[in-house]
């Protein structure tokens, strides 16, 4: 009897890339595993659920006000039937027909309990983000690796490991690293698989980018309380990142086109990190909403500004 591989996807209005993602999952070449796709939706209002039904996904739901990354994944894992639980973002596309088998292989062979795959740029990925992908996701595998770094945009875990630790439901991010740290501290292992790549497509505004790094820095305090990011660190890392990216852009003959993007990316990355590291109070519901739904926050601010302009215009 074949083992089951459950691909768990968190969605909120992911119609732009979801069909391509599901087509790529359907195209995976595997005789070893029975594959199911589980959608955990937190209130999509576009064609996300229509597309999911078209591809016979199993769908479960989480209320928007109850959402955290960890809680959503726990709901999806509980709902899934798989021996292996795979995670892929709704805006990631497997870049190989052997993605699924390669990502699972260290788990099935007993080499590791948790694995994660390569991420590469495509479409709207910003230049500096591509540089980060190259840094954190090299072209060679590490199975098992040292340490607990991993990323649930493209990852897999055994059901046994998930059931033992589960994802922290209070964190504002890095729920993957929190579980992996617990696992490694208890003798478990994490593998990095370069032959299980996905295209990771970020369509973030600059404000959303800053919020991403802010919430991850806030979460990192729970994982590594001794890590401190001072204002001097902001300036040091900002300029180091800018100069490294500029050197790379010169090599790639695109400095003129990318210079503004490089400055803005590194500014948002490290200012968000500084702000998140200096948040010491318990995350309020309002803060969590800003972290989990930055697009909604931007839309709300836009509507408020629009209403203000209309009031001012009517007052003339």
Secondary structure as GFF3:
##gff-version 3
##sequence-region A 1 316
A	DSSP	beta_strand	3	11	.	.	.	ID=ss1
A	DSSP	alpha_helix	15	26	.	.	.	ID=ss2
A	DSSP	beta_strand	33	41	.	.	.	ID=ss3
A	DSSP	alpha_helix	48	54	.	.	.	ID=ss4
A	DSSP	beta_strand	58	61	.	.	.	ID=ss5
A	DSSP	three_ten_helix	64	66	.	.	.	ID=ss6
A	DSSP	alpha_helix	69	79	.	.	.	ID=ss7
A	DSSP	beta_strand	84	88	.	.	.	ID=ss8
A	DSSP	beta_strand	92	94	.	.	.	ID=ss9
A	DSSP	alpha_helix	99	108	.	.	.	ID=ss10
A	DSSP	beta_strand	114	120	.	.	.	ID=ss11
A	DSSP	alpha_helix	127	136	.	.	.	ID=ss12
A	DSSP	beta_strand	154	158	.	.	.	ID=ss13
A	DSSP	alpha_helix	159	165	.	.	.	ID=ss14
A	DSSP	alpha_helix	175	185	.	.	.	ID=ss15
A	DSSP	beta_strand	190	200	.	.	.	ID=ss16
A	DSSP	alpha_helix	206	223	.	.	.	ID=ss17
A	DSSP	alpha_helix	231	251	.	.	.	ID=ss18
A	DSSP	alpha_helix	255	277	.	.	.	ID=ss19
A	DSSP	alpha_helix	285	292	.	.	.	ID=ss20
A	DSSP	alpha_helix	294	314	.	.	.	ID=ss21
###
